[in-house]
Amino acid sequence: MTTKDLYDQYLITSMVAGFQPVEAVEARGCTVTGADGREYLDCFSGIAVCNAGHGHPKVLAAARRQMEKLVHCCTYVYYNPTAAECAKRLAEIAPGRLRKTFFGNSGAEAIEGALRLAKQHVKRKEIVCLTMSFHGRTVGTLSVTGNRARKKGAGPYLSGVAFAPAPYCYRCPFKQTYPGCGCACAEQMDYVLKYQTAGDVAAFVAEPVMGEGGILVPPPEYFRIAVEIVRQDGGLFVCDEVQSGFGRTGKMFAIEHYGVDPDIMATAKGIADGFPLGAFTATPEIADAFTPGDHLSTFGGSPISCAAAIANIEVMRDEKLPENAAARGEQILRRLRAFQEGCPLVGDVRGKGLMIGIELVSDAAKTPAAAEAKAVQRQCLDGGVLVGLGGCLANVIRIQPPLVINAAEADRACDVLEDAIRSACAR
Ligand SMILES: Cc1ncc(COP(=O)(O)O)c(C=O)c1O
């Protein structure tokens, strides 16, 4: 039986358009090896997870050492020293006054918990979020997700949720152009709070760079304006760094580009280089809103995942991975922007660090070129490069390689990608 047969018969799946038919059996650094022995340059990192590279030896060694000593010890029943040390390391790198962490297992759990904590601290019930956002696949996180393809089939959703317009300059919701717009999308937060809520908003939850929505990069002043309006109204800012965190955008956390400190920050994906762990970290006074028994997770804070996370944080610092993400991101963006000049299929090239999106359009009216995007992804695969596919209109190629990618690998990725886009143009 092939792996595909096993998938067909025994796995509950709902593969998205971006699924790639590679049978991954091994991976190291930026290279994924298929069952047929073929090597691929990974430019998607298992959706922005293996930031320190697949199988980083220091992360593996730390996890292995921990596994020999203690595999499980519920963080919320016994003292779990590895989780405690991991929380301290997170506090050392977290922005602003974020200090205390709760550990779960995934990004969705981190967001669920963060919103619950916000509600308990503020003693209010409503949440404001963004259109085109993605925060997970539980009912709570889908309730604050602004993407109907993701939400389909799981409603009805929670009430008490209002959506502010996504900061999507290429398709501005107000049909304006930055900076002449005066950052109208951020200013719109006032209108949303006044006319879409009952004045009971506990928090505004947002991704500092919107990943699943198509790598949407808000203007520099966006969070200063939007968060200030929310705070004036009495709400908190919950920053979803699940995809953008741990060096991905060239800083340890993407919100650091914006000069705004979150009240609560959710992390997962890149936190432990592939070991499952999710977390939310809050300022001490907000964190202490939970009283005993309020919020627990059986597997949350697994000693193995926490040992991996500690090593991962050390690797990021020692190998200067955020700095490499910034440099390689610049290199790739510069090349792709030059390429865009002569290629009308490329509507927009955007990103920060190694969180890069290429939006494909079939005409000057910006008609989304989803079929072409799929073809480009497929041709990249044939050329030995794994890229992601996403965006609310399914027309964005996503480049999110491990942060250890070197200059030659980045150039190779661009060569293959540009060839694939040229072929799609000629179709
Ligand atoms: C920004 C963001 N938040 C939350 C999640 C949910 O994370 P998980 O799949 O680990 O539950 C994701 C997953 O893609 C994400 O990109």
The ligand as a Gaussian input file, in Angstrom:
#p B3LYP/6-31G(d) Opt

LIG

0 1
 C       -1.566000      33.539000      12.691000
 C       -2.027000      32.162000      13.083000
 N       -2.663000      32.010000      14.247000
 C       -3.095000      30.792000      14.658000
 C       -2.886000      29.674000      13.892000
 C       -3.368000      28.330000      14.361000
 O       -2.280000      27.540000      14.730000
 P       -2.436000      25.957000      14.884000
 O       -2.617000      25.381000      13.525000
 O       -1.143000      25.533000      15.541000
 O       -3.609000      25.732000      15.779000
 C       -2.213000      29.792000      12.673000
 C       -1.988000      28.616000      11.804000
 O       -1.690000      28.702000      10.648000
 C       -1.772000      31.072000      12.257000
 O       -1.133000      31.255000      11.091000

